[in-house]
Every structure is written in structure tokens, then in C-alpha cells.
Amino acid sequence: MSEYDAICVGAGHNSLACAAHLAKKGWKVAVFERNPVAGGAVQTRELTLPGFRHDLAAMNLSLFAGSAFHRMYADELKTRGLEFVPVADCFATAFPDGRWLGVSTDVEKTAARIATFSQADAQAWRGLVAAFPGEAQHLFRLLGSPMSARALAATGWKLWRGKGTAGALDTARLLLSSPRAWLDAHFESPQVKATMASWGMHLDFAPDIAGGAVFPYLESMANQSFGMVLGKGGADTVIRALEKMLAAAGGVVATGAEVAEITTSGGGATGVRLASGETHSARRAVIAGVAPRALASKLLPSGSGNAGFDAAMRKFRHAPGTMMVHLALSDLPEWRASGELRRFAYVHLAPSLDQMARTYQQAIAGMLPDEPVLVVGQPTTIDPSRAPQGGHVLWVQVRALPADVQGDAAGEIGPSHWDAIKERYADRVLDRIETYAPGLKDKILGRAVFSPLDLERENPNLVGGDQICGSHHIAQNFLFRPAPGFARWNTPVQKLHLVGAATWPGAGVGAGSGFMLAQQLAGA
Ligand SMILES: Cc1cc2nc3c(=O)[nH]c(=O)nc-3n(C[C@H](O)[C@H](O)[C@H](O)COP(=O)(O)OP(=O)(O)OC[C@H]3O[C@@H](n4cnc5c(N)ncnc54)[C@H](O)[C@@H]3O)c2cc1C
């Protein structure tokens, strides 16, 4: 048995960032991870063929690059090997009629593309981009602050001081609107609206879900204003650098070390018991980077002592699942709409608000969507180092799938366990890409399919393949994430904290919860 100041359960990037900051502050820290490697949803592996490096899950590191953690530790992370590759041609949508629309960092390039759909929308875009710095300061301050009624009130006050009543109400409306309501108010072209709305589907904001507008807005404006970044050689550059930073500060990451129980005494956390039977104690904090359900149902076998909290953790709502299709290719897709699409990091195949709304609803109802919403990532167009000379990897994210399949909206695949049907559903995904990029199948050298259940097997935090570890709908966000009264990474058990995507400020590789908690515990 070893004794530490703090023990982190799970080596997701939030736990690692938390551990690294605590270690820098002189705490003796250990991180226990059940998998053979650290990183959780941020991993890069040769999933198909030797030499083809695939980001298993997260690929876009823009949130990390813009995070407060990175601002504080950029120099050290760089010396520990962190390397980004900037992306100028960020995201695009291909439409079934052969047209396309893409957002590149040159605003006039983007506006000219938008103008082919609507001159008025091109003007609206320029206006939103010009106003973005003023809007972003309030939104980013909110997202970068510990969540409390006071923080919300302070944001409201600063908003009102900065923008006046009408301006503050505009921001409030943006935060409460559905993507469709907000897009209808600002744009007229269905294609422009669809191109932006596809960002809502990266979370669980289908076009008609209240509170979803802010994500398409922020992603569109941030990509336009700052571009995107990928990790050089793979997204795991972040994890390797964090691990080295932690080790240099005296911290330990133990892999292949599943935590079976968080030990408690007198209403406080005292340490962990591993599945192997080993026990380790923590003097000052146990920091669980796990899904709320696992915390209440598994890691605290006798409960937290607060029945309301335990019930909220067990009932924590998860979003629909995701499937990943990873391809090793002999060449990039030949997009029918334009050769220019080969330069984009993401090509969305989500051609209309109605299609996205239908797909999401089918998934919620347990049906395999007939027309899946696809995010086609082309990392090797930006970073060729991830594949052998001339080769490419394709990162295909299938958004909004049921965890338990009750049927097929296309009436082709019988309801069955994911293990039995995932390859057939992946064929549907590839057929769909093929209609936009004929000849893709002939370029495939290898493929690896991860169903929603496979993703959960890889990382139990991805419950039912939920890539954001919990719905971000308003009723489970802000003060309600993960439950009212517990938005500041606290739990009813003294010295036990919950971090990660299930907690404020939510999913994404932004290290927000881990870093803010570490600062709360050990100072900035
Ligand atoms: C398919 C997919 C694509 C995504 N794409 C992007 C993207 O491009 N950009 C972006 O910003 N975000 C993306 N995300 C979201 C983002 O990756 C996650 O929100 C984020 O990585 C979650 O980090 P975390 O710190 O909460 O922990 P996680 O990454 O969820 O890691 C948790 C870790 O804890 C371990 N663990 C759990 N229980 C135990 C236990 N009992 N004992 C020991 N270890 C345990 C798990 O094995 C895992 O390693 C994506 C997510 C997925 C799934």
C-alpha cells in the first residue's frame, strides 16, 4: 500500500491535467488507469495496418490549444513533446446536388462561398465574425469559470455592462435557442444553416433542441477566426506530453490498474482499492474521472451517504451513441462536389436540418438511422506523418445511434446485438460516403469499426457509446452538471471529487474540469 496526497481514478486528459497541476504544486499524486495506455478518449493507435495511425476517438485539439491549462503550461508541454498542426481549411458540408460549402480561415474565401448560396448570408456571416470577439469574451469567461449561481450572475452583470439590455438579451437568447431557431433568425440559405448546424450534432444538439445554438455558433466563429488544430502524429501528443510533465513533477501513472472501489471512512474518501486487491491511500483528495453512474453504482458500494445525489448519478442522462469507422486508404476521397474538399479537416455529410433532426429522433427511438449523419475527418491531408508515404487515414464518426438497437429505419438490418450488425451498418456508412465520393471503396486498404458498445468497452465513461459522457441539454448543463448542488466537482463524500466530461464545463479535450478543480484544491 502506498500513500499519496491525491489519487486520480482514470487517466483521461482531465485527470492527467489535474494531476499534473497538483504535482507542480508539490502534491504527491498517482493516477490509476484500467487500460494499458493513458488517454481515455484521446488515443492514437495503428487500428488498421502498420504505419497507419488513427485517432481512436478525439481528433480535433482546438479546445486544448485554446484552454487555460495550455495557456499556463504551453512552454513545458512543448518541451515534453506536444506539437500541433494548424488547419486553415476547417470544415465543410457536401450536398447531394453536388454543391458544397466550406469554412476556411480566410474570411473572404468563406464569404465568397456563402455568397454562391445567398448574398445576404455572406453579409450576415461577415457581421457575426466581426462581432465575435465581443461576444466570445463573455462566453469563454463563463465556460472557463467554476460554475455557480454567482459566476452566472457575474457573467450576466458584465454582459449587461458591456452590451446593454438589448445586447445582453441577444446573448441570453443565443444560449437558450435551438440551432434551428437561431439559424432561422440569422440566415436564409438552407445550406448555410445545415453547414453550421452540423456542429450541434457533435454534441447531442439536433436542430430542434433548446440550448443547442451556442455550439454551432461558437464552433463556426472560432474555426473562422482561429482555425483548428490537430496533434502532430496523432491526438495522443497531448497525452504523452501530459504524462511526461506529470512524471517530471514526481507523479505516477499506473496503467492496467482498474479501480474497483473508492474507500471511505467517517464520511470522507480515504483512497482506492484496485481490482487486483491492492489498496492505496490518499491524504487530501480522491479525484474520480468516471461516469456518474459508475461512481454511484460501482465505486461507492455503500453509496455516498446522500440518497438524492446517488439517485441523480444513477439517473444521469446519456446522449445517443457514436460509431467510429477507421479506414486506411491508398488515396483521399475524390469528392464529387469539388477537389477542394480534399483539403478540409472535416467534411460533414449532414445536408439539411430536417435530415439531422430525423436521424437524431430515429436514434432516440432505438432505430438505426436510414441516413446517418457523418463527420468525415481527413487528418492526413493536414498531417501526412500519420500514414506511410502516399497513404491516408480516414476518421469517420457516425453521429446519433442507439445503444440498444430496436430496429432499422431503412428496414434492412434486423434488430440485434451491435456485435452482429456493426459491419453491415458500417457498409451503409461507406455506401453513403460513396455517393458523395465515388470510388472510395476501391481505395480502402484496411478498416476497423467501433460500434457504440465497442467504444464503451474501450472506455466505460462512453456509456452506450455516448461520446460526450452525458447529455448537454440545458437541464443537465451549467448548474445542473452533473446534478444541482454538485457543479463544482464536489460530492457528498468529503475529499471525493468528480471530474471529466460528465462535469462542468462538459465534454471535449479542453482540460477544463481537471484544471479548475486542481486550482481550487491547490491554488492557481
Ligand atoms: C468518438 C469520439 C470523438 C470525439 N472527438 C472529439 C474531438 O475531435 N475533439 C474534442 O475536443 N473532443 C472530442 N471528443 C470528446 C472528448 O474526447 C472527451 O470529452 C474527453 O476526452 C473526455 O475526457 P475525460 O477526461 O472526461 O476522460 P475520458 O477520456 O473519458 O477517460 C476516462 C478514463 O478513465 C478510465 N477509467 C474509467 N473507469 C475507471 C476505473 N474504475 N478504474 C481505472 N480507470 C478507469 C477509462 O479507461 C478512461 O481511460 C470525442 C469523443 C469521442 C468518444
Ligand as a Chemical Component Dictionary entry (heavy atoms), coordinates in Angstrom:
data_LIG
# 
_chem_comp.id                   LIG 
_chem_comp.type                 NON-POLYMER 
_chem_comp.pdbx_formal_charge   0 
_chem_comp.three_letter_code    LIG 
# 
loop_
_chem_comp_atom.comp_id 
_chem_comp_atom.atom_id 
_chem_comp_atom.alt_atom_id 
_chem_comp_atom.type_symbol 
_chem_comp_atom.charge 
_chem_comp_atom.model_Cartn_x 
_chem_comp_atom.model_Cartn_y 
_chem_comp_atom.model_Cartn_z 
_chem_comp_atom.pdbx_ordinal 
LIG C1  C1  C 0 -15.577 9.167  -30.828 1  
LIG C2  C2  C 0 -15.248 10.437 -30.099 2  
LIG C3  C3  C 0 -14.792 11.538 -30.794 3  
LIG C4  C4  C 0 -14.509 12.735 -30.140 4  
LIG N1  N1  N 0 -13.993 13.785 -30.838 5  
LIG C5  C5  C 0 -13.587 14.880 -30.168 6  
LIG C6  C6  C 0 -12.821 15.879 -30.832 7  
LIG O1  O1  O 0 -12.473 15.742 -32.005 8  
LIG N2  N2  N 0 -12.460 16.970 -30.113 9  
LIG C7  C7  C 0 -12.803 17.130 -28.789 10 
LIG O2  O2  O 0 -12.459 18.160 -28.188 11 
LIG N3  N3  N 0 -13.486 16.163 -28.139 12 
LIG C8  C8  C 0 -13.853 15.043 -28.790 13 
LIG N4  N4  N 0 -14.486 14.039 -28.119 14 
LIG C9  C9  C 0 -14.811 14.216 -26.688 15 
LIG C10 C10 C 0 -13.574 14.119 -25.810 16 
LIG O3  O3  O 0 -12.664 13.201 -26.350 17 
LIG C11 C11 C 0 -13.955 13.681 -24.403 18 
LIG O4  O4  O 0 -14.998 14.513 -23.917 19 
LIG C12 C12 C 0 -12.767 13.788 -23.451 20 
LIG O5  O5  O 0 -11.620 13.178 -23.971 21 
LIG C13 C13 C 0 -13.147 13.180 -22.116 22 
LIG O6  O6  O 0 -12.057 13.276 -21.245 23 
LIG P1  P1  P 0 -12.152 12.830 -19.737 24 
LIG O7  O7  O 0 -11.017 13.474 -19.041 25 
LIG O8  O8  O 0 -13.528 13.059 -19.227 26 
LIG O9  O9  O 0 -11.894 11.258 -19.691 27 
LIG P2  P2  P 0 -12.009 10.068 -20.723 28 
LIG O10 O10 O 0 -11.291 10.422 -21.967 29 
LIG O11 O11 O 0 -13.407 9.614  -20.846 30 
LIG O12 O12 O 0 -11.142 8.963  -19.980 31 
LIG C14 C14 C 0 -11.591 8.308  -18.828 32 
LIG C15 C15 C 0 -10.567 7.249  -18.471 33 
LIG O13 O13 O 0 -10.919 6.677  -17.232 34 
LIG C16 C16 C 0 -10.678 5.283  -17.290 35 
LIG N5  N5  N 0 -11.478 4.643  -16.255 36 
LIG C17 C17 C 0 -12.832 4.668  -16.133 37 
LIG N6  N6  N 0 -13.200 3.957  -15.054 38 
LIG C18 C18 C 0 -12.062 3.510  -14.465 39 
LIG C19 C19 C 0 -11.801 2.745  -13.288 40 
LIG N7  N7  N 0 -12.781 2.281  -12.500 41 
LIG N8  N8  N 0 -10.507 2.478  -12.977 42 
LIG C20 C20 C 0 -9.488  2.953  -13.743 43 
LIG N9  N9  N 0 -9.690  3.652  -14.871 44 
LIG C21 C21 C 0 -10.967 3.949  -15.217 45 
LIG C22 C22 C 0 -11.073 4.919  -18.712 46 
LIG O14 O14 O 0 -10.499 3.704  -19.105 47 
LIG C23 C23 C 0 -10.510 6.117  -19.480 48 
LIG O15 O15 O 0 -9.176  5.905  -19.862 49 
LIG C24 C24 C 0 -14.722 12.822 -28.745 50 
LIG C25 C25 C 0 -15.142 11.707 -28.024 51 
LIG C26 C26 C 0 -15.373 10.511 -28.693 52 
LIG C27 C27 C 0 -15.761 9.298  -27.907 53 
# 
loop_
_chem_comp_bond.comp_id 
_chem_comp_bond.atom_id_1 
_chem_comp_bond.atom_id_2 
_chem_comp_bond.value_order 
_chem_comp_bond.pdbx_ordinal 
LIG C1  C2  SING 1  
LIG C2  C3  SING 2  
LIG C2  C26 DOUB 3  
LIG C3  C4  DOUB 4  
LIG C4  N1  SING 5  
LIG C4  C24 SING 6  
LIG N1  C5  DOUB 7  
LIG C5  C6  SING 8  
LIG C5  C8  SING 9  
LIG C6  O1  DOUB 10 
LIG C6  N2  SING 11 
LIG N2  C7  SING 12 
LIG C7  O2  DOUB 13 
LIG C7  N3  SING 14 
LIG N3  C8  DOUB 15 
LIG C8  N4  SING 16 
LIG N4  C9  SING 17 
LIG N4  C24 SING 18 
LIG C9  C10 SING 19 
LIG C10 O3  SING 20 
LIG C10 C11 SING 21 
LIG C11 O4  SING 22 
LIG C11 C12 SING 23 
LIG C12 O5  SING 24 
LIG C12 C13 SING 25 
LIG C13 O6  SING 26 
LIG O6  P1  SING 27 
LIG P1  O7  DOUB 28 
LIG P1  O8  SING 29 
LIG P1  O9  SING 30 
LIG O9  P2  SING 31 
LIG P2  O10 DOUB 32 
LIG P2  O11 SING 33 
LIG P2  O12 SING 34 
LIG O12 C14 SING 35 
LIG C14 C15 SING 36 
LIG C15 O13 SING 37 
LIG C15 C23 SING 38 
LIG O13 C16 SING 39 
LIG C16 N5  SING 40 
LIG C16 C22 SING 41 
LIG N5  C17 SING 42 
LIG N5  C21 SING 43 
LIG C17 N6  DOUB 44 
LIG N6  C18 SING 45 
LIG C18 C19 SING 46 
LIG C18 C21 DOUB 47 
LIG C19 N7  SING 48 
LIG C19 N8  DOUB 49 
LIG N8  C20 SING 50 
LIG C20 N9  DOUB 51 
LIG N9  C21 SING 52 
LIG C22 O14 SING 53 
LIG C22 C23 SING 54 
LIG C23 O15 SING 55 
LIG C24 C25 DOUB 56 
LIG C25 C26 SING 57 
LIG C26 C27 SING 58 
# 
